[in-house]
Amino acid sequence: MESKSTTMQSARLHYFILISVIIVAGASQGLLLPLLTVMLEHQGVSSDLNGLNATMLYIGIFSTLFFIEKLLKRLGFKRLLVYALTLITCVLLLFPVFKGIWVWFALRFLVGVGDSALHYASQLWVMTTSTEQNRGRTLSFYGMSYGIGFSIGPLGMNLLHFGEWAPFVAIALLCLVVLAAVVFILPNYQVMGAKNDGPALEKRYLRSFQWAWFALLPAFLYGYTEASMNSSFPIYALRIGLDQEWISFLLPFFGIGGLILQLPLGMLSDRIGRKKVLMGAGLLGGIAFLVLPVFGANAWAILVLFMVAGGMLGSFYSLGLAFAADVLPRAYLPSANVVATFIFSIGSIVAPNLAGLGMQHISISSMFWLLGAFFIAFSFLGVFYKRSCRVEPIQAEAAISEPM
């Protein structure tokens, strides 16, 4: 009994460290996107070039898709997390040293590589150690941890009063604290199930999307929304007359809305089904986006609508992953995770460019029109989705193991 209790305590500690890693990853993204966008806007960089610069983070995420699954199997969870956190920490400290849009292209790319490694390892760990009965709740906690970090991140813009270096150093210090916990406490779990676990890699990617396309589309929508809100909303806000302090104040409320409803929606999806929850949340979130431009520069109305949209859509990624784990065999989960990251990257790369072009050539409100249309269309697509494969039960011990 004492041994079992000790094991459970260790598992909780490891899970807490993993959650801390995701909070820091969310904080780094939540800070860098609006911070660098505002700094470039003040330098007179055009909105379309500013948006293109923001996509480099997501191009970095995209680039890892060609090797991340094999890299995780070779290194294990701990070493991959250590390398990723070290990379992000070093790059964050380089931003205030090497200023300018062209150097930041490369630095943002490297942050994307590190973030992708952190997310891939942590997502797969959570997915493979949860059951269908508690998967919505477990992945909701994962999503909440990222949402907490993402909401905290923009507040770091207020540190600019101490100098341009201050926000970057603050996030880098958080990374160092979590890195120390990973190095000294976290065991080096290894991914099990190697070469003969299921069909060829390419077929697993294709079949994962074929069988779970509706569960994987939320990754695209989440990536598109995240990139639009954090790279394009600061431009929108400045041009409708809101000042920089309002931007750092408003952006966290999108994440706060997600935090409030993340767990309730996850638990609701365990009871009534994840497809119904995704469809309903997409419809309500899409309507909130469509209504937002009507209120112009009314900051309090924007705040309320951010909380509504964030509450409905903040759990989209985690709910989508949970739904994918429901409808796919266990052998397909690592590949489905890669597909989700791929689709997330596509949405994230497209969003700043599409939003920037729309604001430059169509209307300053076009980013919200498109966001609303995407989510409403997704909700109606759910009518046509039917599960087409049977699921193997997921056993935690088949997914990861601790080396002797």
C-alpha positions as a Markdown table, in Angstrom:
| # | Residue | x | y | z |
|---|---|---|---|---|
| 1 | Met | 0.0 | 0.0 | 0.0 |
| 2 | Glu | 2.8 | 2.4 | 0.9 |
| 3 | Ser | 4.6 | 1.6 | -2.4 |
| 4 | Lys | 1.4 | 2.3 | -4.3 |
| 5 | Ser | 0.9 | 5.6 | -2.5 |
| 6 | Thr | 4.4 | 6.6 | -3.2 |
| 7 | Thr | 4.0 | 5.8 | -6.9 |
| 8 | Met | 0.8 | 7.9 | -7.0 |
| 9 | Gln | 2.5 | 10.8 | -5.4 |
| 10 | Ser | 5.4 | 10.6 | -7.9 |
| 11 | Ala | 3.0 | 10.5 | -10.8 |
| 12 | Arg | 1.2 | 13.6 | -9.4 |
| 13 | Leu | 4.5 | 15.4 | -9.1 |
| 14 | His | 5.5 | 14.5 | -12.6 |
| 15 | Tyr | 2.2 | 15.6 | -13.9 |
| 16 | Phe | 2.6 | 19.0 | -12.1 |
| 17 | Ile | 6.0 | 19.5 | -13.7 |
| 18 | Leu | 4.5 | 18.7 | -17.1 |
| 19 | Ile | 1.7 | 21.2 | -16.5 |
| 20 | Ser | 4.4 | 23.8 | -15.5 |
| 21 | Val | 6.2 | 23.2 | -18.7 |
| 22 | Ile | 3.0 | 23.9 | -20.7 |
| 23 | Ile | 2.3 | 27.1 | -18.7 |
| 24 | Val | 5.7 | 28.4 | -19.6 |
| 25 | Ala | 5.3 | 27.4 | -23.2 |
| 26 | Gly | 2.0 | 29.2 | -23.3 |
| 27 | Ala | 3.5 | 32.3 | -21.6 |
| 28 | Ser | 6.3 | 32.6 | -24.1 |
| 29 | Gln | 3.9 | 32.4 | -27.0 |
| 30 | Gly | 1.4 | 34.7 | -25.3 |
| 31 | Leu | 4.1 | 37.3 | -24.8 |
| 32 | Leu | 6.1 | 37.2 | -27.9 |
| 33 | Leu | 3.3 | 37.4 | -30.5 |
| 34 | Pro | 1.7 | 40.7 | -29.3 |
| 35 | Leu | 5.0 | 42.2 | -27.9 |
| 36 | Leu | 7.0 | 41.8 | -31.1 |
| 37 | Thr | 4.0 | 42.9 | -33.2 |
| 38 | Val | 3.6 | 46.1 | -31.2 |
| 39 | Met | 7.4 | 46.8 | -31.3 |
| 40 | Leu | 7.4 | 46.3 | -35.1 |
| 41 | Glu | 4.3 | 48.5 | -35.5 |
| 42 | His | 6.0 | 51.3 | -33.6 |
| 43 | Gln | 9.0 | 50.9 | -35.9 |
| 44 | Gly | 6.7 | 51.6 | -38.9 |
| 45 | Val | 6.6 | 48.0 | -40.3 |
| 46 | Ser | 3.5 | 47.4 | -42.5 |
| 47 | Ser | 0.8 | 45.1 | -41.2 |
| 48 | Asp | 1.3 | 42.5 | -43.9 |
| 49 | Leu | 5.1 | 42.3 | -43.3 |
| 50 | Asn | 4.5 | 42.3 | -39.6 |
| 51 | Gly | 2.1 | 39.4 | -40.0 |
| 52 | Leu | 4.7 | 37.6 | -42.2 |
| 53 | Asn | 7.2 | 37.9 | -39.4 |
| 54 | Ala | 4.8 | 36.5 | -36.9 |
| 55 | Thr | 4.3 | 33.4 | -39.0 |
| 56 | Met | 7.9 | 32.4 | -38.6 |
| 57 | Leu | 7.1 | 31.0 | -35.1 |
| 58 | Tyr | 4.6 | 28.7 | -36.8 |
| 59 | Ile | 6.9 | 27.8 | -39.6 |
| 60 | Gly | 9.3 | 26.7 | -36.9 |
| 61 | Ile | 6.5 | 24.5 | -35.4 |
| 62 | Phe | 5.7 | 23.1 | -38.9 |
| 63 | Ser | 9.4 | 22.2 | -39.6 |
| 64 | Thr | 9.5 | 19.8 | -36.7 |
| 65 | Leu | 6.8 | 17.6 | -38.1 |
| 66 | Phe | 9.3 | 15.9 | -40.3 |
| 67 | Phe | 11.3 | 14.5 | -37.4 |
| 68 | Ile | 9.6 | 15.0 | -34.1 |
| 69 | Glu | 7.9 | 11.6 | -33.8 |
| 70 | Lys | 11.2 | 9.8 | -34.4 |
| 71 | Leu | 13.1 | 12.2 | -32.2 |
| 72 | Leu | 10.8 | 11.6 | -29.2 |
| 73 | Lys | 11.2 | 7.8 | -29.6 |
| 74 | Arg | 15.0 | 8.2 | -29.6 |
| 75 | Leu | 15.4 | 10.7 | -26.8 |
| 76 | Gly | 12.4 | 10.1 | -24.5 |
| 77 | Phe | 10.3 | 12.7 | -22.9 |
| 78 | Lys | 12.8 | 14.2 | -20.4 |
| 79 | Arg | 15.7 | 14.8 | -22.8 |
| 80 | Leu | 13.4 | 16.3 | -25.5 |
| 81 | Leu | 11.8 | 18.6 | -22.9 |
| 82 | Val | 15.3 | 19.6 | -21.6 |
| 83 | Tyr | 16.6 | 20.4 | -25.1 |
| 84 | Ala | 13.5 | 22.4 | -26.1 |
| 85 | Leu | 13.4 | 24.5 | -22.9 |
| 86 | Thr | 17.1 | 25.2 | -23.2 |
| 87 | Leu | 16.6 | 26.4 | -26.8 |
| 88 | Ile | 13.7 | 28.6 | -25.9 |
| 89 | Thr | 15.5 | 30.2 | -23.0 |
| 90 | Cys | 18.6 | 31.0 | -25.1 |
| 91 | Val | 16.6 | 32.5 | -27.9 |
| 92 | Leu | 14.4 | 34.7 | -25.6 |
| 93 | Leu | 17.6 | 36.3 | -24.3 |
| 94 | Leu | 18.7 | 37.1 | -27.9 |
| 95 | Phe | 15.7 | 39.1 | -28.9 |
| 96 | Pro | 16.7 | 42.3 | -27.1 |
| 97 | Val | 20.3 | 41.9 | -28.2 |
| 98 | Phe | 19.7 | 41.5 | -31.9 |
| 99 | Lys | 16.9 | 43.9 | -32.8 |
| 100 | Gly | 15.2 | 44.2 | -36.1 |
| 101 | Ile | 12.7 | 42.4 | -38.2 |
| 102 | Trp | 15.1 | 40.3 | -40.2 |
| 103 | Val | 17.0 | 38.8 | -37.2 |
| 104 | Trp | 13.7 | 38.2 | -35.6 |
| 105 | Phe | 12.6 | 36.0 | -38.5 |
| 106 | Ala | 15.3 | 33.5 | -37.5 |
| 107 | Leu | 14.7 | 33.9 | -33.7 |
| 108 | Arg | 11.0 | 33.4 | -34.0 |
| 109 | Phe | 11.6 | 30.3 | -36.1 |
| 110 | Leu | 13.8 | 28.8 | -33.4 |
| 111 | Val | 11.2 | 29.5 | -30.7 |
| 112 | Gly | 8.6 | 27.7 | -32.8 |
| 113 | Val | 10.9 | 24.6 | -33.0 |
| 114 | Gly | 11.2 | 24.6 | -29.2 |
| 115 | Asp | 7.5 | 25.1 | -28.6 |
| 116 | Ser | 6.6 | 22.4 | -31.0 |
| 117 | Ala | 8.8 | 19.9 | -29.1 |
| 118 | Leu | 7.3 | 20.8 | -25.8 |
| 119 | His | 3.7 | 20.5 | -27.0 |
| 120 | Tyr | 4.2 | 17.3 | -28.9 |
| 121 | Ala | 5.8 | 15.5 | -26.0 |
| 122 | Ser | 3.3 | 16.7 | -23.4 |
| 123 | Gln | 0.2 | 16.2 | -25.6 |
| 124 | Leu | 1.2 | 12.6 | -26.4 |
| 125 | Trp | 1.9 | 11.9 | -22.8 |
| 126 | Val | -1.5 | 13.1 | -21.6 |
| 127 | Met | -3.4 | 11.4 | -24.5 |
| 128 | Thr | -1.8 | 8.0 | -24.0 |
| 129 | Thr | -2.2 | 7.9 | -20.2 |
| 130 | Ser | -5.9 | 8.8 | -20.1 |
| 131 | Thr | -9.0 | 6.7 | -20.6 |
| 132 | Glu | -12.0 | 7.5 | -22.6 |
| 133 | Gln | -14.0 | 8.0 | -19.4 |
| 134 | Asn | -11.8 | 10.8 | -18.1 |
| 135 | Arg | -10.0 | 12.0 | -21.2 |
| 136 | Gly | -12.1 | 15.1 | -21.6 |
| 137 | Arg | -11.3 | 16.2 | -18.0 |
| 138 | Thr | -7.6 | 15.2 | -18.3 |
| 139 | Leu | -7.0 | 17.1 | -21.5 |
| 140 | Ser | -9.0 | 20.0 | -20.2 |
| 141 | Phe | -6.5 | 20.4 | -17.4 |
| 142 | Tyr | -3.8 | 20.3 | -20.0 |
| 143 | Gly | -5.6 | 23.0 | -22.0 |
| 144 | Met | -6.1 | 25.0 | -18.9 |
| 145 | Ser | -2.4 | 25.0 | -18.1 |
| 146 | Tyr | -1.6 | 26.3 | -21.6 |
| 147 | Gly | -4.4 | 28.9 | -21.3 |
| 148 | Ile | -3.0 | 30.1 | -18.0 |
| 149 | Gly | 0.4 | 30.7 | -19.5 |
| 150 | Phe | -1.1 | 32.2 | -22.7 |
| 151 | Ser | -3.2 | 34.6 | -20.5 |
| 152 | Ile | -0.2 | 35.6 | -18.3 |
| 153 | Gly | 2.1 | 36.2 | -21.3 |
| 154 | Pro | 0.7 | 39.5 | -22.7 |
| 155 | Leu | 0.9 | 41.0 | -19.2 |
| 156 | Gly | 4.6 | 40.9 | -19.6 |
| 157 | Met | 4.3 | 43.8 | -22.1 |
| 158 | Asn | 3.9 | 46.1 | -19.1 |
| 159 | Leu | 7.5 | 45.4 | -18.2 |
| 160 | Leu | 8.5 | 47.5 | -21.2 |
| 161 | His | 8.6 | 50.4 | -18.7 |
| 162 | Phe | 11.8 | 49.0 | -17.3 |
| 163 | Gly | 13.4 | 48.6 | -20.7 |
| 164 | Glu | 12.9 | 46.5 | -23.9 |
| 165 | Trp | 14.9 | 43.7 | -22.3 |
| 166 | Ala | 12.7 | 43.2 | -19.3 |
| 167 | Pro | 9.8 | 41.1 | -20.7 |
| 168 | Phe | 12.2 | 38.7 | -22.4 |
| 169 | Val | 14.4 | 38.2 | -19.3 |
| 170 | Ala | 11.3 | 37.6 | -17.2 |
| 171 | Ile | 10.0 | 34.8 | -19.4 |
| 172 | Ala | 13.5 | 33.4 | -19.7 |
| 173 | Leu | 13.8 | 33.1 | -15.9 |
| 174 | Leu | 10.5 | 31.2 | -15.8 |
| 175 | Cys | 11.9 | 28.8 | -18.4 |
| 176 | Leu | 15.0 | 28.3 | -16.2 |
| 177 | Val | 13.0 | 27.4 | -13.1 |
| 178 | Val | 10.9 | 24.8 | -15.0 |
| 179 | Leu | 14.0 | 23.5 | -16.7 |
| 180 | Ala | 15.6 | 22.8 | -13.3 |
| 181 | Ala | 12.5 | 20.9 | -12.2 |
| 182 | Val | 12.6 | 18.8 | -15.4 |
| 183 | Val | 16.3 | 18.0 | -15.1 |
| 184 | Phe | 16.4 | 17.1 | -11.4 |
| 185 | Ile | 12.9 | 15.5 | -10.8 |
| 186 | Leu | 11.3 | 14.3 | -14.0 |
| 187 | Pro | 12.2 | 10.7 | -15.0 |
| 188 | Asn | 13.1 | 9.9 | -18.6 |
| 189 | Tyr | 10.0 | 8.2 | -19.9 |
| 190 | Gln | 10.4 | 6.4 | -23.2 |
| 191 | Val | 7.7 | 6.0 | -25.9 |
| 192 | Met | 6.8 | 2.4 | -26.5 |
| 193 | Gly | 5.6 | 0.7 | -29.6 |
| 194 | Ala | 8.1 | 1.2 | -32.3 |
| 195 | Lys | 8.5 | -0.1 | -35.8 |
| 196 | Asn | 5.9 | -2.8 | -36.1 |
| 197 | Asp | 3.1 | -1.0 | -34.1 |
| 198 | Gly | 0.6 | -0.5 | -36.9 |
| 199 | Pro | 0.9 | 0.3 | -40.5 |
| 200 | Ala | 3.6 | 2.4 | -42.2 |
| 201 | Leu | 4.0 | 6.0 | -41.0 |
| 202 | Glu | 2.7 | 7.7 | -44.1 |
| 203 | Lys | -0.5 | 5.5 | -44.0 |
| 204 | Arg | -1.0 | 6.3 | -40.4 |
| 205 | Tyr | -0.9 | 10.0 | -41.1 |
| 206 | Leu | -3.4 | 9.6 | -44.0 |
| 207 | Arg | -5.7 | 7.3 | -42.2 |
| 208 | Ser | -5.7 | 9.4 | -39.0 |
| 209 | Phe | -7.0 | 12.3 | -40.9 |
| 210 | Gln | -9.4 | 10.2 | -43.0 |
| 211 | Trp | -10.9 | 8.6 | -39.8 |
| 212 | Ala | -10.8 | 11.7 | -37.5 |
| 213 | Trp | -10.9 | 14.8 | -39.8 |
| 214 | Phe | -13.6 | 16.5 | -37.7 |
| 215 | Ala | -11.6 | 15.8 | -34.5 |
| 216 | Leu | -8.5 | 17.2 | -36.1 |
| 217 | Leu | -9.9 | 20.4 | -37.7 |
| 218 | Pro | -10.2 | 22.1 | -34.3 |
| 219 | Ala | -6.4 | 22.2 | -34.3 |
| 220 | Phe | -6.4 | 24.3 | -37.5 |
| 221 | Leu | -9.1 | 26.6 | -36.1 |
| 222 | Tyr | -7.3 | 27.0 | -32.7 |
| 223 | Gly | -4.0 | 27.8 | -34.5 |
| 224 | Tyr | -5.7 | 30.3 | -36.8 |
| 225 | Thr | -7.5 | 31.9 | -33.9 |
| 226 | Glu | -4.4 | 32.1 | -31.6 |
| 227 | Ala | -2.3 | 33.6 | -34.3 |
| 228 | Ser | -5.0 | 36.1 | -35.4 |
| 229 | Met | -5.7 | 37.3 | -31.9 |
| 230 | Asn | -2.0 | 37.7 | -30.8 |
| 231 | Ser | -0.4 | 38.9 | -34.0 |
| 232 | Ser | -3.2 | 40.8 | -35.7 |
| 233 | Phe | -5.5 | 42.1 | -32.9 |
| 234 | Pro | -2.8 | 44.5 | -31.6 |
| 235 | Ile | -2.7 | 46.1 | -35.1 |
| 236 | Tyr | -6.5 | 46.2 | -35.2 |
| 237 | Ala | -6.7 | 47.7 | -31.7 |
| 238 | Leu | -4.1 | 50.4 | -32.4 |
| 239 | Arg | -5.8 | 51.4 | -35.6 |
| 240 | Ile | -9.3 | 51.8 | -34.0 |
| 241 | Gly | -7.8 | 54.0 | -31.3 |
| 242 | Leu | -7.1 | 51.7 | -28.3 |
| 243 | Asp | -3.8 | 52.3 | -26.6 |
| 244 | Gln | -1.1 | 49.8 | -25.8 |
| 245 | Glu | -2.2 | 49.3 | -22.2 |
| 246 | Trp | -5.6 | 48.3 | -23.4 |
| 247 | Ile | -4.1 | 45.7 | -25.7 |
| 248 | Ser | -2.2 | 44.0 | -22.8 |
| 249 | Phe | -5.3 | 44.2 | -20.7 |
| 250 | Leu | -7.8 | 42.8 | -23.2 |
| 251 | Leu | -5.8 | 39.9 | -24.7 |
| 252 | Pro | -5.7 | 37.9 | -21.4 |
| 253 | Phe | -9.5 | 37.9 | -21.2 |
| 254 | Phe | -9.7 | 35.7 | -24.3 |
| 255 | Gly | -7.6 | 33.1 | -22.4 |
| 256 | Ile | -9.5 | 33.8 | -19.1 |
| 257 | Gly | -12.8 | 32.9 | -20.8 |
| 258 | Gly | -11.2 | 29.6 | -21.9 |
| 259 | Leu | -9.9 | 28.9 | -18.4 |
| 260 | Ile | -13.4 | 29.4 | -16.9 |
| 261 | Leu | -15.1 | 27.0 | -19.3 |
| 262 | Gln | -12.2 | 24.6 | -20.2 |
| 263 | Leu | -13.0 | 22.1 | -17.4 |
| 264 | Pro | -16.8 | 22.3 | -17.6 |
| 265 | Leu | -16.8 | 21.7 | -21.3 |
| 266 | Gly | -14.3 | 18.8 | -21.0 |
| 267 | Met | -16.5 | 17.2 | -18.3 |
| 268 | Leu | -19.6 | 17.9 | -20.4 |
| 269 | Ser | -18.0 | 16.2 | -23.4 |
| 270 | Asp | -17.4 | 13.1 | -21.2 |
| 271 | Arg | -21.1 | 13.0 | -20.6 |
| 272 | Ile | -22.9 | 14.0 | -23.8 |
| 273 | Gly | -20.1 | 13.4 | -26.4 |
| 274 | Arg | -17.3 | 15.6 | -27.7 |
| 275 | Lys | -18.8 | 16.1 | -31.2 |
| 276 | Lys | -21.9 | 17.8 | -29.7 |
| 277 | Val | -19.8 | 20.1 | -27.5 |
| 278 | Leu | -17.5 | 21.0 | -30.4 |
| 279 | Met | -20.4 | 21.9 | -32.6 |
| 280 | Gly | -22.2 | 24.0 | -30.0 |
| 281 | Ala | -19.0 | 25.8 | -28.9 |
| 282 | Gly | -18.0 | 26.6 | -32.5 |
| 283 | Leu | -21.4 | 28.1 | -33.3 |
| 284 | Leu | -21.5 | 30.4 | -30.2 |
| 285 | Gly | -17.8 | 31.4 | -30.6 |
| 286 | Gly | -18.3 | 32.2 | -34.3 |
| 287 | Ile | -21.3 | 34.4 | -33.5 |
| 288 | Ala | -19.2 | 36.3 | -30.9 |
| 289 | Phe | -16.5 | 37.0 | -33.4 |
| 290 | Leu | -19.0 | 38.3 | -36.0 |
| 291 | Val | -20.6 | 40.6 | -33.5 |
| 292 | Leu | -17.4 | 42.1 | -32.2 |
| 293 | Pro | -16.7 | 44.7 | -34.9 |
| 294 | Val | -20.1 | 46.2 | -34.4 |
| 295 | Phe | -18.9 | 47.7 | -31.0 |
| 296 | Gly | -15.9 | 49.5 | -32.6 |
| 297 | Ala | -13.5 | 50.8 | -30.0 |
| 298 | Asn | -15.8 | 50.0 | -27.0 |
| 299 | Ala | -13.1 | 48.3 | -24.9 |
| 300 | Trp | -15.6 | 46.8 | -22.3 |
| 301 | Ala | -17.7 | 45.3 | -25.0 |
| 302 | Ile | -14.6 | 43.8 | -26.6 |
| 303 | Leu | -13.7 | 42.4 | -23.2 |
| 304 | Val | -17.0 | 40.7 | -22.8 |
| 305 | Leu | -17.0 | 39.2 | -26.3 |
| 306 | Phe | -13.4 | 38.0 | -25.8 |
| 307 | Met | -14.5 | 36.1 | -22.7 |
| 308 | Val | -17.5 | 34.6 | -24.6 |
| 309 | Ala | -15.4 | 33.6 | -27.6 |
| 310 | Gly | -12.5 | 32.4 | -25.5 |
| 311 | Gly | -14.8 | 30.4 | -23.3 |
| 312 | Met | -16.3 | 28.6 | -26.2 |
| 313 | Leu | -13.1 | 28.1 | -28.3 |
| 314 | Gly | -10.3 | 28.0 | -25.7 |
| 315 | Ser | -10.8 | 24.2 | -25.3 |
| 316 | Phe | -11.0 | 23.5 | -29.0 |
| 317 | Tyr | -7.6 | 22.0 | -29.3 |
| 318 | Ser | -7.8 | 19.8 | -26.3 |
| 319 | Leu | -11.3 | 18.7 | -27.0 |
| 320 | Gly | -10.3 | 17.9 | -30.6 |
| 321 | Leu | -7.4 | 15.7 | -29.3 |
| 322 | Ala | -9.7 | 14.0 | -26.9 |
| 323 | Phe | -12.2 | 13.3 | -29.7 |
| 324 | Ala | -9.4 | 12.0 | -31.9 |
| 325 | Ala | -8.3 | 9.6 | -29.1 |
| 326 | Asp | -11.9 | 8.4 | -28.9 |
| 327 | Val | -12.2 | 7.5 | -32.6 |
| 328 | Leu | -8.7 | 6.3 | -33.4 |
| 329 | Pro | -6.9 | 3.1 | -32.5 |
| 330 | Arg | -4.0 | 3.5 | -30.0 |
| 331 | Ala | -1.3 | 2.8 | -32.6 |
| 332 | Tyr | -2.5 | 5.9 | -34.5 |
| 333 | Leu | -2.3 | 8.4 | -31.7 |
| 334 | Pro | 1.4 | 9.5 | -32.1 |
| 335 | Ser | 0.7 | 10.0 | -35.9 |
| 336 | Ala | -2.6 | 11.8 | -35.2 |
| 337 | Asn | -0.7 | 14.1 | -32.8 |
| 338 | Val | 1.7 | 15.0 | -35.7 |
| 339 | Val | -1.3 | 15.6 | -38.0 |
| 340 | Ala | -2.9 | 17.9 | -35.4 |
| 341 | Thr | 0.4 | 19.8 | -35.1 |
| 342 | Phe | 0.6 | 20.0 | -38.9 |
| 343 | Ile | -2.9 | 21.4 | -39.2 |
| 344 | Phe | -2.3 | 23.8 | -36.2 |
| 345 | Ser | 0.8 | 25.1 | -38.0 |
| 346 | Ile | -1.1 | 25.6 | -41.3 |
| 347 | Gly | -3.7 | 27.6 | -39.5 |
| 348 | Ser | -1.1 | 29.6 | -37.6 |
| 349 | Ile | 0.9 | 30.4 | -40.7 |
| 350 | Val | -2.1 | 31.4 | -42.8 |
| 351 | Ala | -3.8 | 33.6 | -40.1 |
| 352 | Pro | -1.3 | 36.5 | -39.7 |
| 353 | Asn | -0.8 | 36.8 | -43.5 |
| 354 | Leu | -4.5 | 36.5 | -44.3 |
| 355 | Ala | -5.5 | 38.9 | -41.5 |
| 356 | Gly | -2.8 | 41.4 | -42.4 |
| 357 | Leu | -3.8 | 41.4 | -46.1 |
| 358 | Gly | -7.5 | 41.7 | -45.2 |
| 359 | Met | -6.9 | 44.7 | -42.9 |
| 360 | Gln | -4.6 | 46.3 | -45.4 |
| 361 | His | -6.8 | 45.9 | -48.5 |
| 362 | Ile | -10.4 | 45.0 | -47.5 |
| 363 | Ser | -11.5 | 46.2 | -44.0 |
| 364 | Ile | -9.9 | 46.6 | -40.6 |
| 365 | Ser | -12.7 | 44.2 | -39.3 |
| 366 | Ser | -12.1 | 41.5 | -41.8 |
| 367 | Met | -10.2 | 39.3 | -39.4 |
| 368 | Phe | -13.2 | 38.9 | -37.2 |
| 369 | Trp | -15.6 | 38.3 | -40.1 |
| 370 | Leu | -13.4 | 35.4 | -41.3 |
| 371 | Leu | -13.0 | 33.9 | -37.8 |
| 372 | Gly | -16.7 | 33.9 | -37.3 |
| 373 | Ala | -17.4 | 32.3 | -40.7 |
| 374 | Phe | -14.8 | 29.5 | -40.1 |
| 375 | Phe | -16.2 | 28.4 | -36.7 |
| 376 | Ile | -19.9 | 28.5 | -37.9 |
| 377 | Ala | -18.9 | 26.5 | -41.0 |
| 378 | Phe | -17.1 | 24.0 | -38.8 |
| 379 | Ser | -20.2 | 23.5 | -36.6 |
| 380 | Phe | -22.4 | 22.7 | -39.7 |
| 381 | Leu | -19.7 | 20.3 | -41.0 |
| 382 | Gly | -20.2 | 18.2 | -37.9 |
| 383 | Val | -23.5 | 17.0 | -39.2 |
| 384 | Phe | -21.8 | 15.1 | -41.9 |
| 385 | Tyr | -19.1 | 13.4 | -39.7 |
| 386 | Lys | -19.5 | 9.8 | -38.8 |
| 387 | Arg | -17.0 | 7.6 | -36.9 |
| 388 | Ser | -15.5 | 5.1 | -39.4 |
| 389 | Cys | -13.2 | 2.9 | -37.3 |
| 390 | Arg | -13.3 | 1.0 | -34.0 |
| 391 | Val | -11.0 | 2.0 | -31.2 |
| 392 | Glu | -8.7 | -0.2 | -29.2 |
| 393 | Pro | -8.7 | 0.5 | -25.4 |
| 394 | Ile | -5.8 | 2.7 | -24.5 |
| 395 | Gln | -3.5 | 1.3 | -21.8 |
| 396 | Ala | -1.1 | 3.7 | -20.1 |
| 397 | Glu | 1.6 | 1.0 | -19.8 |
| 398 | Ala | 1.5 | 0.3 | -23.5 |
| 399 | Ala | 2.1 | 4.0 | -24.3 |
| 400 | Ile | 5.1 | 4.9 | -22.1 |
| 401 | Ser | 7.6 | 3.2 | -19.9 |
| 402 | Glu | 10.3 | 4.2 | -17.5 |
| 403 | Pro | 13.7 | 2.7 | -18.3 |
| 404 | Met | 15.3 | 0.5 | -15.6 |
